[in-house]
Amino acid sequence: MSRAGFLKCVLVLLLGVAAVVYKPWTYLPPEWNPWAPLSITHEMTQITRWKLSQLQQAPESCVAILAAAPEGWVDYLDLEDYTPVQGCPLTNVVRVRSSGLDFNSPFTVTCPMLVAWVMFERQQLQPLALAHLESEVSRVDHFGSFACRNIYNRENARRSQHASANAFDVAAFRLKDGGQVSVLRDWDNTQAPEKSTFLKAVHDSACAYFGTVLGPDYNQPHENHFHFDASGFGFCR
């Protein structure tokens, strides 16, 4: 071995020893530390997003994250795997009653989707509502999560993420001050531009939390709602 090669091996060995002894990753903030368990209170980073994607195959870890959420952040029921409709088995799902806000009706969704939603609600949705509308959101009106069907109900199309309850369609937001913002009416509302600005900010910020985000600019079937799902990694239209 040449002298340069020997010195290179020694340097690699010393760096390895230093890593074992000093464990530099322990000094990283938990949202940037790949080895730190995910918390629903963590800020969204690329590492946090990667951890969210891993929850699809880790139902026990996912439910533990919800169980550790601060009091009042989410009201849910952990469900056993079951098949409500033949051909559409549901796994790693929970029944959602409320989060920091109410919903027009309870719904069943995958656990990772609920974790992502609560993080998005706390970190983006409510601050954006205050910034643009001067009121927090009190209720979300939705079109549901589970539907045993193919995309656009086409016979030869692939299964929709709704078929596994891995998607959530949001139609409108009701505010604590009594106001309401509708995706259908207010996406391009020139009479109330603050509502349009709010909706577009919500859509864009959601792209960091959900694998797929679709809205009115995507196509006509989405003109009246936002589609959020946990598939993919950054398809935002």
Contacts in CASP RR format, 6 or more apart in sequence:
PFRMAT RR
TARGET T0000
AUTHOR 0000-0000-0000
METHOD contacts of the structure
MODEL  1
MSRAGFLKCVLVLLLGVAAVVYKPWTYLPPEWNPWAPLSITHEMTQITRW
KLSQLQQAPESCVAILAAAPEGWVDYLDLEDYTPVQGCPLTNVVRVRSSG
LDFNSPFTVTCPMLVAWVMFERQQLQPLALAHLESEVSRVDHFGSFACRN
IYNRENARRSQHASANAFDVAAFRLKDGGQVSVLRDWDNTQAPEKSTFLK
AVHDSACAYFGTVLGPDYNQPHENHFHFDASGFGFCR
1 9 0 8 1.000
25 33 0 8 1.000
25 34 0 8 1.000
25 35 0 8 1.000
26 33 0 8 1.000
28 36 0 8 1.000
30 36 0 8 1.000
30 37 0 8 1.000
30 39 0 8 1.000
30 42 0 8 1.000
31 42 0 8 1.000
31 43 0 8 1.000
31 44 0 8 1.000
31 45 0 8 1.000
31 47 0 8 1.000
31 48 0 8 1.000
32 45 0 8 1.000
32 47 0 8 1.000
33 47 0 8 1.000
34 47 0 8 1.000
34 50 0 8 1.000
34 51 0 8 1.000
37 61 0 8 1.000
37 65 0 8 1.000
38 48 0 8 1.000
38 51 0 8 1.000
38 52 0 8 1.000
38 55 0 8 1.000
38 61 0 8 1.000
38 65 0 8 1.000
38 115 0 8 1.000
39 65 0 8 1.000
39 68 0 8 1.000
40 65 0 8 1.000
40 66 0 8 1.000
40 68 0 8 1.000
40 69 0 8 1.000
40 70 0 8 1.000
40 73 0 8 1.000
40 74 0 8 1.000
40 115 0 8 1.000
40 118 0 8 1.000
40 119 0 8 1.000
41 69 0 8 1.000
41 70 0 8 1.000
42 48 0 8 1.000
42 119 0 8 1.000
43 123 0 8 1.000
44 119 0 8 1.000
44 123 0 8 1.000
44 208 0 8 1.000
44 209 0 8 1.000
49 208 0 8 1.000
49 209 0 8 1.000
49 233 0 8 1.000
52 112 0 8 1.000
52 115 0 8 1.000
52 116 0 8 1.000
52 209 0 8 1.000
52 230 0 8 1.000
53 112 0 8 1.000
53 230 0 8 1.000
53 233 0 8 1.000
55 61 0 8 1.000
55 62 0 8 1.000
55 65 0 8 1.000
55 92 0 8 1.000
55 111 0 8 1.000
55 112 0 8 1.000
55 115 0 8 1.000
56 92 0 8 1.000
56 110 0 8 1.000
56 112 0 8 1.000
56 230 0 8 1.000
59 91 0 8 1.000
59 92 0 8 1.000
59 111 0 8 1.000
62 92 0 8 1.000
62 111 0 8 1.000
62 112 0 8 1.000
62 115 0 8 1.000
63 78 0 8 1.000
63 94 0 8 1.000
63 111 0 8 1.000
65 115 0 8 1.000
66 74 0 8 1.000
66 76 0 8 1.000
66 78 0 8 1.000
66 94 0 8 1.000
66 111 0 8 1.000
66 114 0 8 1.000
66 115 0 8 1.000
66 118 0 8 1.000
69 118 0 8 1.000
72 100 0 8 1.000
73 99 0 8 1.000
73 100 0 8 1.000
73 118 0 8 1.000
73 122 0 8 1.000
74 96 0 8 1.000
74 98 0 8 1.000
74 99 0 8 1.000
74 100 0 8 1.000
74 114 0 8 1.000
74 118 0 8 1.000
75 96 0 8 1.000
75 97 0 8 1.000
75 98 0 8 1.000
75 99 0 8 1.000
76 94 0 8 1.000
76 95 0 8 1.000
76 96 0 8 1.000
76 97 0 8 1.000
76 114 0 8 1.000
77 94 0 8 1.000
77 95 0 8 1.000
77 97 0 8 1.000
78 94 0 8 1.000
78 111 0 8 1.000
79 90 0 8 1.000
79 93 0 8 1.000
79 94 0 8 1.000
79 95 0 8 1.000
79 108 0 8 1.000
81 89 0 8 1.000
81 90 0 8 1.000
81 91 0 8 1.000
81 92 0 8 1.000
81 93 0 8 1.000
82 89 0 8 1.000
82 90 0 8 1.000
83 89 0 8 1.000
83 90 0 8 1.000
84 90 0 8 1.000
84 146 0 8 1.000
84 148 0 8 1.000
85 148 0 8 1.000
87 148 0 8 1.000
88 146 0 8 1.000
88 148 0 8 1.000
88 163 0 8 1.000
88 164 0 8 1.000
89 164 0 8 1.000
90 108 0 8 1.000
90 146 0 8 1.000
90 164 0 8 1.000
90 165 0 8 1.000
91 110 0 8 1.000
91 164 0 8 1.000
92 110 0 8 1.000
92 111 0 8 1.000
92 112 0 8 1.000
93 108 0 8 1.000
93 109 0 8 1.000
93 110 0 8 1.000
93 111 0 8 1.000
93 165 0 8 1.000
94 108 0 8 1.000
94 109 0 8 1.000
94 110 0 8 1.000
94 111 0 8 1.000
94 114 0 8 1.000
95 106 0 8 1.000
95 107 0 8 1.000
95 108 0 8 1.000
96 103 0 8 1.000
96 106 0 8 1.000
96 107 0 8 1.000
96 108 0 8 1.000
96 109 0 8 1.000
96 114 0 8 1.000
97 103 0 8 1.000
97 106 0 8 1.000
99 117 0 8 1.000
99 118 0 8 1.000
99 121 0 8 1.000
100 118 0 8 1.000
100 121 0 8 1.000
100 122 0 8 1.000
101 121 0 8 1.000
101 136 0 8 1.000
101 137 0 8 1.000
101 138 0 8 1.000
101 139 0 8 1.000
101 140 0 8 1.000
102 138 0 8 1.000
102 139 0 8 1.000
102 140 0 8 1.000
103 139 0 8 1.000
103 140 0 8 1.000
103 141 0 8 1.000
103 142 0 8 1.000
104 139 0 8 1.000
104 140 0 8 1.000
104 141 0 8 1.000
104 142 0 8 1.000
105 142 0 8 1.000
105 144 0 8 1.000
107 142 0 8 1.000
107 144 0 8 1.000
107 145 0 8 1.000
107 146 0 8 1.000
107 168 0 8 1.000
108 145 0 8 1.000
108 146 0 8 1.000
108 165 0 8 1.000
109 117 0 8 1.000
109 145 0 8 1.000
109 146 0 8 1.000
109 165 0 8 1.000
109 166 0 8 1.000
109 167 0 8 1.000
109 168 0 8 1.000
110 164 0 8 1.000
110 165 0 8 1.000
110 166 0 8 1.000
110 230 0 8 1.000
112 166 0 8 1.000
112 230 0 8 1.000
113 145 0 8 1.000
113 165 0 8 1.000
113 166 0 8 1.000
113 167 0 8 1.000
113 168 0 8 1.000
113 210 0 8 1.000
113 228 0 8 1.000
113 229 0 8 1.000
113 230 0 8 1.000
116 209 0 8 1.000
116 210 0 8 1.000
116 228 0 8 1.000
116 230 0 8 1.000
117 168 0 8 1.000
117 209 0 8 1.000
117 228 0 8 1.000
119 209 0 8 1.000
120 205 0 8 1.000
120 206 0 8 1.000
120 209 0 8 1.000
120 210 0 8 1.000
121 137 0 8 1.000
124 202 0 8 1.000
124 205 0 8 1.000
124 206 0 8 1.000
124 209 0 8 1.000
125 137 0 8 1.000
125 173 0 8 1.000
125 202 0 8 1.000
125 205 0 8 1.000
126 136 0 8 1.000
126 137 0 8 1.000
128 198 0 8 1.000
128 201 0 8 1.000
128 202 0 8 1.000
128 205 0 8 1.000
129 135 0 8 1.000
129 136 0 8 1.000
129 137 0 8 1.000
129 173 0 8 1.000
129 175 0 8 1.000
129 198 0 8 1.000
130 136 0 8 1.000
132 194 0 8 1.000
132 195 0 8 1.000
132 197 0 8 1.000
132 198 0 8 1.000
132 201 0 8 1.000
133 175 0 8 1.000
133 179 0 8 1.000
133 181 0 8 1.000
133 194 0 8 1.000
133 195 0 8 1.000
133 198 0 8 1.000
134 177 0 8 1.000
135 175 0 8 1.000
135 176 0 8 1.000
135 177 0 8 1.000
135 178 0 8 1.000
135 179 0 8 1.000
136 175 0 8 1.000
136 176 0 8 1.000
137 173 0 8 1.000
137 174 0 8 1.000
137 175 0 8 1.000
137 176 0 8 1.000
138 174 0 8 1.000
138 175 0 8 1.000
138 176 0 8 1.000
138 178 0 8 1.000
139 173 0 8 1.000
139 174 0 8 1.000
140 170 0 8 1.000
140 172 0 8 1.000
140 173 0 8 1.000
140 174 0 8 1.000
141 170 0 8 1.000
141 171 0 8 1.000
141 172 0 8 1.000
141 173 0 8 1.000
141 174 0 8 1.000
142 168 0 8 1.000
142 169 0 8 1.000
142 170 0 8 1.000
142 171 0 8 1.000
142 225 0 8 1.000
143 169 0 8 1.000
143 170 0 8 1.000
143 171 0 8 1.000
143 225 0 8 1.000
144 168 0 8 1.000
144 169 0 8 1.000
145 162 0 8 1.000
145 165 0 8 1.000
145 167 0 8 1.000
145 168 0 8 1.000
145 169 0 8 1.000
146 162 0 8 1.000
146 163 0 8 1.000
146 165 0 8 1.000
147 160 0 8 1.000
147 162 0 8 1.000
147 163 0 8 1.000
148 163 0 8 1.000
149 159 0 8 1.000
149 160 0 8 1.000
149 162 0 8 1.000
149 163 0 8 1.000
150 156 0 8 1.000
150 157 0 8 1.000
150 158 0 8 1.000
150 159 0 8 1.000
150 160 0 8 1.000
150 163 0 8 1.000
151 157 0 8 1.000
151 158 0 8 1.000
151 159 0 8 1.000
151 160 0 8 1.000
152 221 0 8 1.000
160 167 0 8 1.000
161 167 0 8 1.000
161 212 0 8 1.000
161 229 0 8 1.000
161 230 0 8 1.000
161 231 0 8 1.000
162 169 0 8 1.000
162 229 0 8 1.000
166 229 0 8 1.000
166 230 0 8 1.000
166 231 0 8 1.000
167 212 0 8 1.000
167 227 0 8 1.000
167 228 0 8 1.000
167 229 0 8 1.000
167 230 0 8 1.000
168 227 0 8 1.000
168 228 0 8 1.000
168 229 0 8 1.000
169 225 0 8 1.000
169 226 0 8 1.000
169 227 0 8 1.000
169 228 0 8 1.000
170 183 0 8 1.000
170 225 0 8 1.000
170 226 0 8 1.000
170 228 0 8 1.000
171 182 0 8 1.000
171 183 0 8 1.000
171 184 0 8 1.000
171 224 0 8 1.000
171 225 0 8 1.000
172 180 0 8 1.000
172 181 0 8 1.000
172 182 0 8 1.000
172 183 0 8 1.000
173 180 0 8 1.000
173 181 0 8 1.000
173 202 0 8 1.000
174 180 0 8 1.000
175 181 0 8 1.000
181 195 0 8 1.000
181 198 0 8 1.000
181 199 0 8 1.000
182 224 0 8 1.000
183 199 0 8 1.000
183 215 0 8 1.000
183 216 0 8 1.000
183 223 0 8 1.000
183 224 0 8 1.000
183 225 0 8 1.000
183 226 0 8 1.000
184 216 0 8 1.000
184 223 0 8 1.000
184 224 0 8 1.000
184 225 0 8 1.000
186 192 0 8 1.000
186 195 0 8 1.000
186 196 0 8 1.000
186 199 0 8 1.000
187 196 0 8 1.000
187 199 0 8 1.000
187 200 0 8 1.000
187 216 0 8 1.000
187 223 0 8 1.000
188 196 0 8 1.000
188 216 0 8 1.000
189 195 0 8 1.000
189 196 0 8 1.000
190 196 0 8 1.000
202 226 0 8 1.000
203 213 0 8 1.000
203 215 0 8 1.000
203 226 0 8 1.000
203 236 0 8 1.000
204 236 0 8 1.000
206 213 0 8 1.000
206 226 0 8 1.000
206 228 0 8 1.000
206 236 0 8 1.000
207 213 0 8 1.000
207 234 0 8 1.000
207 236 0 8 1.000
209 228 0 8 1.000
210 228 0 8 1.000
210 229 0 8 1.000
210 230 0 8 1.000
210 234 0 8 1.000
211 229 0 8 1.000
211 230 0 8 1.000
211 231 0 8 1.000
211 232 0 8 1.000
211 233 0 8 1.000
211 234 0 8 1.000
211 235 0 8 1.000
212 227 0 8 1.000
212 228 0 8 1.000
212 229 0 8 1.000
212 230 0 8 1.000
212 231 0 8 1.000
212 232 0 8 1.000
212 234 0 8 1.000
212 235 0 8 1.000
212 236 0 8 1.000
213 226 0 8 1.000
213 227 0 8 1.000
213 228 0 8 1.000
213 234 0 8 1.000
213 235 0 8 1.000
213 236 0 8 1.000
213 237 0 8 1.000
214 222 0 8 1.000
214 226 0 8 1.000
214 227 0 8 1.000
214 237 0 8 1.000
215 222 0 8 1.000
215 223 0 8 1.000
215 225 0 8 1.000
215 226 0 8 1.000
215 227 0 8 1.000
215 237 0 8 1.000
216 222 0 8 1.000
216 223 0 8 1.000
216 224 0 8 1.000
217 237 0 8 1.000
218 237 0 8 1.000
END
